[in-house]
């Protein structure tokens, strides 16, 4: 893959990266290749790319996918991609948080995206609340957030977002991407995360108000957090914890997904 020089393209377009939109363009061809590889494309899928920017990942995806739907908020970047006149590329100008990309997809699809930190959480919530979810999502996100997505029980970074991901996917970090792999350089490391969607979402098996209570007061014992927000007696809650083999001294971030499922069944 030839070297990518976004600075030169941006000068031609008379554009400057917008900090508010988190525009950091990937210039590391090995990272692009690993993102495409992690998507495990067979050549028959449609790929939705969110925030394609100048198309570094887009062009690589077109070599392996049946079709790429690129959703770009920036008018000039969307127009720049349309001028590439790639037959299997559909450019949609709009906000990925508002666009319903599933309307025109009639087969299996996957998502590949280099997305800014500011929209990662709402974008993930949107993706896994869709009726028509992707088979796989490969996301390039801030490293700290990537670790939140895969945090294990007992990890202080474990939270609501972790449990949402566990309810819907098998998640793993593929690789770390250093600041020098972007133009302009971000201040922190990033990471590529692969999310393989479960055939059936486990979201309905969780009583989310309990999780919200637990993680809202994550420094408190779980029984105290639940009692405060759910207005249930501590004696009742301690009995429910015992039935699920959860110690009275447990905090929200210490529970695995199965324990939350058990507790949810008792609380619903």
Buried (B, 14 or more C-beta within 10 A) or exposed (E): EEEBEBEEBBEEBEBEBEEEBBBBBBBBBEBBEBBBBBBBBEEEBBBBBBBBBBBBBBBBBBEBBBBBBBBBBBEEBBEBBBEEEBEEBBBBBEEBEEBEBBEEBEEBBBBBBBBBBEBBBEBBEBBBEEEEBBBBBBBBBBBEBBBBBBBEBEBEBBBBBBBBBBBBBEBBBBBEBBEEBBBBEBEEBBBBBBBBBBEEBBBEBBBBBBBBBBBBBBEBBBBBBBBBBBEBEBEBBBEBBEEBEBEEEBBBBBBEBEBBBBBBBBBE
